[in-house]
Amino acid sequence: MDVMNICRNRPSYLLLTLTKKQPEFPVRKNIKPFRCKFPKVFFSILLISFISLTFLAIPDLKGEEKSSYIKILKEDENGIVLELKTSHFDTGKEFHNNTSYKSIEIPGLEITREKGKPQIPFKSILIGIPPQKRIKISILNTKSSIFKGYNLYPSPRIFVKKEEKIKYLGKEFSIDKSFYLRNSFYPAKLAEITFTGYMREQELAQIKIYPIQCNPASKEMKFHESIRLEIVFIPENGTVKNFKKGIKGNGPYEEMLKSLLINYRSLGYEKKKPVNFNKNLYRGKNKSLSGAGEELVKVYIEEDGIYRIDFSEIENLGINISQIPPENIKMKTGGKEIPLYVFDNYILFYGRGNRSEYTKANVYWLSFGEGNGLRMSTTDGTPSTSSAPEPYFKETAHFEENGEYWQNKPISIDNDHWLWAKIQAQNSKEFSFQLNNLADAGDDILLRFGLEGATENIEMDDPDHHVRVYLNENLIDDGLWKGQTRYLKEVLISQSLFRDGANVLKIEAPGDTGSNVDSFYLNWFEVEFLKKIIAENDFLMFSYEGTGQKTFEITNFSGSDIEVYDITQEDNPLRVLNSSVESSGNYYKVKFNDNIENNKKYIALTTSKIKKPSASDIKLVTFKDLKSSITGADYIIITHEDFYQSVMPLSDYRKSKGLRVEVVKIEDIYDNFSYGIFDPTAIKEFLKFAYKNWTLPRPTYVLLVGDANFDYKGNLVQYKGNLYAHTINYVPTYMLDTNIFGQTPSDNWFVCVNGDDYLPDMFIGRIPVKSKEDADAVINKIISYSENEFSWKKNVLLVADNDLSIFESLSDELATQLESANFISREVYLKNYPIPANATSDIINYINDGALLTNYSGHGSLTKWATEVIFKPSDIGSLTNKEKLTFVVTLNCLNAYFALPSTKSSQNFSLGEDFLRAKDKGAIAFYGPTGIGYPEEHSILAKELFSTIFEKKRSNLGYATTQAKISAFGKGVSQDIVATFTLLGDPGLRLLPNTDTTPPVATASPSGGTYSISQLVTLSADEPSTIYYTLDGLEPTIASSVYTEPISIDSDTTLNFFAVDEEGNVEVVKTENYVIDITAPDIIPPVTTASPVGGTYTTSQTVILTTNESATIYYTLNGLEPTIASSVYTEPIIISSDTTLKFFAVDTAGNAGDIKTENYIIRKALTILSEVLPDGEVGNQYTFTFEATGGKPSYKWLKVSGRLPLGLKLDKKSGGIYGRPKKAGKFSFKIQVKDSGKPQRRASKKYSITIKKMAFLLQRINS
C-alpha cells in the first residue's frame, strides 16, 4: 500500500529549522518532523543522507476551519461559477546531492505525481454535464502573491519495493532537468478538465484547480489565495449521444450523485421526468449461437490441424445421429459456419487453436437443425509429368515460451506480461531449438529476436544493458540499449553456422555497462530459412510463395494413406484429390500439382496423423440464450457450475428482500458473448448487455462466485510444473494494467459498462472460493448475519502499523469520525506494543468481543499485516466470533489479491480470502486492495468509507464501498484506487439496521378526473424509488410494469400504482380514475415552455416555444406584457442580444395560460481584434487604437506584462497608444481588455512594437 519511509535504513536524521523573512501571506512555521523507525539502536550523530525531509507546519489560522475550500457563487443549467479559497500552505525543505528544494503542502489537497516535475497541490471536484453538452472552463479572476526562492521538489520515481516479504511503494529521486530550465509558470493552466466519464447515465467531469504555480527556472512560486472560475455547458454539434439520459429511478446511484456532484441541483434531477429507454440501443457483440434450448455439441481444440469426429462419439453424448440427415450436420466457430467433409460414420474439418491472451482452446459447435450445412470443396491435384517438383519452401520457425511473468512491465512496451527467460548481469542462458531439413545450398538465414529491458538506472545517461548473442558458439550480435524498452534485432547469418537438427542460441549479459542494475528478458526468437519439402513424422504443413503451375513432391511418409489439403483460406479449406502416391524405398511420397495465383498453404499427412479431440473435449450443451430468456434483475449472481447449488439459498434470500435475482452460469456467458471460448471480457459484455437492454430498473448488484487466477493459460504449470499445480479459473477476473504495480486483478472493470472509464456502474463483490464447502460456509454466514442492532456493533477496531506516522494519524482521524457518530473505537497501535505478539492477542480479543468493522492501516503483503507480522492467516484460527462477524477493511498492499494460482504445497489464498472463507468465524466481508498504493490516497478513501457508513448511515456494502471509491476519486486519488480496491463478499449485505422505515409517497400528475382530451400522466415519488403500476384495475405487484416514462391515457382508465424505495419500504397502493369525455368542457389552460430557458450564453440562441396541447402562442421581445394583439409564434426565435422574452398561449377552448418570462443575456466571447502593431520612429508621433469585440461594452484596457516603448502611454478607456518614442528597439508586452459585465470577462494578447532610429540621424552618420 504504501510509500517508502524516506528515512528507512538511515542511522539518524537531521532536523532542520528554517528561518526566513515572513512573507506577506501566512506560511506555517511549527516544526513537525517525520517520525522514523530505526533498528533498535538510535544514533545521536546528525547526518544528511540521500534524502532528508522535514515539514514546516503552522497552527490553523484563527477562526478558520479549512485551509482550502470551494464556494459556489452561481449555479444554473447553463453552468456554474465557483471560487477556490486557500488560506495558507505548509512549506518543507528537502535535499538531494547538496541541492535544496522546497515542498508545498495544503492540508486536504492532493499533489501531482508526474515523475521529475514539481509537486503541485491541487483541488479536485466532480461536475455533472447535462445531456448533449460539452464543458468549457475560464478563469474570471485571481488574488495572488509571488514568493521568491522556491525551488520546488520534483515528484520521485515510484517503484515496487519488497522488504521482509512486505511490498510497498519505494521512492527514488528523479528530476526532469530540461523541464527545470523552463522560464514559465507550471501548471500553465490554473484549472483543467482531467477526466470525463459516466456514472450510470450521468456524464461527469473531474476538474483540478491549482492554487500553486511555480517557475522552475526563476524559482518563483505564485500562490493564489483566490481563484474564481466559470464552468459553462456548451451545446454539442451533431447527433445526440446514446445513453446520456439522466438516471432518475436508479435509486442508490441517484443518491450517490447527489452527494458527489457539486452541481447536482442544477442538473434538474428533482424535476426531471423519466425517459423512454430504447432497448435496441445496444445488442452486445454478436458472439452468441443458436436459439434457446437447442442441443449442441461443443468441441475444444488447441492445435491447428485436420480433425476427425466419429459418429459414435456423438452418439455417446445421447444424440441419435442415425436419425439425422447428413446434410443437416453443421459446424460453426467464432460465429461463422465452416465446411465439413462428411463420410458414412465420421466428419473431417480443419481446426485451429486459439491465439488469444486468455486461452489456447478454440471452440467448435456441431448442430443438427434444419437446413443444409457447408461442405468442404475439392480441387484437382493431378500431378504434371513435365515439370520438376519444387525443392524448397520458405519456413519461419517461431520459438517462444511463457515461463516468466513480469507483472509490473511498463505499458509503454506492450501488454504481453509473459516472457521466456530473465538474464541477469554477468550471466548467460542457452536455448536449444531444432531446425530440420535445411536446404542443401540455401541463402543466408535470417534470425530475429526480441529482448526487453527489465531494469533502468535513471542516474546515468549511458546504456543500461549490454547483450551478446551466440549461435552455436559463434557471436552474431553485440548490442547496447537503455531502460525498460525493447531491443529488436534482425541478423543475416551464413547457413554454414546452422546445423541440420539441434542448434543452441546463447544470450549473455556481460554486466559491464556501469549500471548498478542490468537485467533483461528474452521474449522470443525466430528463424527464416529455406527448407526441403520433406514430411516429418508423417506430417508436413508448409507455405509456398510464388505464382504459376507448380508441382510438389513430399517424401518420407511411412504409409501410403496420404491425404493433402489446401488450407490457404483457413475458413474454407479444400481437399486435394487425384494426387499420386508412390513408394520410395522404405517410405512413400505424394505428388500433386496446383496453379498458384498467390501464396498457398498446404497440409499433407497420413490418416494416422488426423487429430481427434479427446472425450473430455467433446460435450453436449443445452444452449441458454441470455439475450432473450432474461428480462430484468436487480441482483445478478455469476457462478461457476460447481457452486450453482450453493448460491441458490442466497438467491432465495435476496428475493425475500424484494430484489429481482438472476443466477447465471459462467459457461452460459461464454456461450452467449464469446462463442463459448474462455474469455473474461465476456463477463463485461454480458453485464453491458443486461444494463442496456433489460427491463428497468437496471441491475444494481453483481456477485461473482468462484476463485480466479492471473495465469489464464496455465503457463506456470506448463513451464514450472514442479512448483505449480493446475488451478481452475472458476470465474476469471480482468488483469488490468495499473500505473505502478502493473497487471492487477480488477473486478471493478467488469461493471464499467457505460463509457470508457474506471467508474463502476453497478456494485460488485466476489466470493473467491475453490470448493463447494467454502462456498456453503461463506453463503451461510451471509444469510445468518443479522442486520439488527446489537451492543457489539457500536465497536470499531482500528489497527495501525508504526512505520509511518500517517498510519496512526489516519486512525486517530477515523476515531474522531466514529466518536461524532456515537460509535466506540478500540485502538491497537503497534507503537504501544514492544512485543508484537501482544498486539496480535489484542486484535484477536477485540474481534472476538465484537467489532462491527476492523480497519488496518499500515504495511502489508498477501497474507500479513506489518513487517512484524501482527496478523496472518493462522491467527484466524483463534477467532471465535461466530455471532459477531466483522467487516474487515485494510489500507495496505495486496491483502485482497485473490487471483493467485495454486502451488504444489498451497492453494495460495490471500489474507482477505482466508478472513472470508473461515467457517463460522472471521469476516462477513473484506474490503482491500489487490494492488499497491499511496497511504495518502488510502487515507482519503478510508475517510469517505467511514463517512458513508457511520455518518450518513449507509451501511449497504455495495453502496458504501462504491461511494467511497468514487468520492475519493473526485477528491483526486488515482484511478488505480478505484480499479483495484475490491469487495470480497456480498455487495447486497447491510451491516446495520435500516434507519429509514418510512415508505415513499408516489403521486400522479395530473390526478384522476374527467378530461376532454387524452392525458399524459407522470408518476413521481418523494425519494428515489421504483414505481410499479397497472392500467387494468388489478392490484399491482413488483412483477407489474415498472414506470419509466409518462403514461398516455386515451380512454377511461383505472391507474393503480405504488412505490418501493431503495431501503425496501413499500407504500400502499394508490388509485386514480381517469374519464376521457370529449363532450366535457375544457377549462384547463395550456402550459407553455421555452427551450433553452433564459440564462447567460456566449452565442446566439434559437428559442423554441411549445405547449402541451393545441394552442396559439403570443410573445414579446421588448419586456412588455404580451396580449392577443402581440406577435404570434410560428417559428423558432433567434436571440442574439440581451432580451426579455414574455409569452403565453390560448388553447382552442379559449383558455389562456399564465404569462411566463425568460431573460436571455448574450455575452459573446471577449476578443481583441488587433493583430500587428505598426512600427514607430524615435521622436515622431505614434498613435494606435486597440479594438475588441464581444463581452459587454464599455471596455477597460491594461498592460499586464512587458513594457511599452519609452515615451508611449496606454489610455485605459479608449485602448489607444500614443506619444513620441524616445528610444529605438523592439519592445514586447501583453495587453488585457476587461468588459463591464458581471461576472467580468477578460481577454489578452501579446504584442511587440519596433521603434526605429531617426532617419536624418542615420544619414548624418552615413555621410
Secondary structure, DSSP 8 states (H G I E B T S, - for coil): --B--TTTT-S------------SS-B--EE-------SS---------S--EEEEE----TT-S-SEEEEEEEEETTEEEEEEEE--BEEEEEEETTEEEEEEE-TT-EE---BTSB--EEEEEEEEE-TTEEEEEEEEEEEEEEESS--B-BB-EEEEEEETTEEEEEEE----TTGGG--S-BSSSSEEEEEEEEETTEEEEEEEE-SEEEETTTTEEEEEEEEEEEEEEEE--SS--SS-S--TT-HHHHHHHHHH-TTTGGGTTTT-------TTS----S---S-TT-EEEEEEE-S-EEEEEEHHHHHTTT--GGGS-GGG-EEEETTEEE-BEE-SSEEEEEE----SSS-S-EEEEEE--SS---B-EEEE----SSS----EEEEEEEE----EE-TT--TTT-S--EESEEEETTEEEEEEEEE-SB-TT---EEEEEEEEE----TT-SS-SEEEEEEETTEEEEEEEE-SS-EEEEEEEE-GGGS-SEEEEEEEEE---SS-S--EEEEEEEEEEEEEE-B-SSSEEEEEE---EEEEEEEEEESSS-EEEEE-SSTTS-EEEES-EEEEETTEEEEEEEEEESS-EEEEEEEGGGSB---GGGEEEEE---TTTS----SEEEEE-GGGHHHHHHHHHHHHHTT--EEEEEHHHHHHHHSTT---THHHHHHHHHHHHHSSSS---EEEEES---S-TT-HHHHH-TTTB-----SS---EEEETTTEEEE-SGGGG--SSSSS--SSEEEEE--SSHHHHHHHHHHHHH---S--GGGGEEEEEE-SSSHHHHHHHHHHHHHHHHTT-EEEEEEGGG-SSHHHHHHHHHHHHHH--SEEEEES-B-SS-BTTTT-B-HHHHTT---TTS-EEEEEESSSTT------BSS-----HHHHHHHSTTSSEEEEEEESS---HHHHHHHHHHHHIIIIIS---BHHHHHHHHHHHHHHTT--HHHHHHEEEES-TT-BSS--S------EEEES-SEEESS-EEEEEEESSSEEEEEESBSS---TTSEE--S-EEE-S-EEEEEEEEETT--B---EEEEEEE-TTS-------EEEES-SEEESS-EEEEEEESSSEEEEEESBSS---TTSEE--S-EEE-S-EEEEEEEEETT--B---EEEEEEE----EE-------EETTS-EEEE--EESSSSS-EEEEEEE---TTEEE-TTT-EEEE---S-EEEEEEEEEE-SSSS--EEEEEEEEEEE--HHHHHHHH-
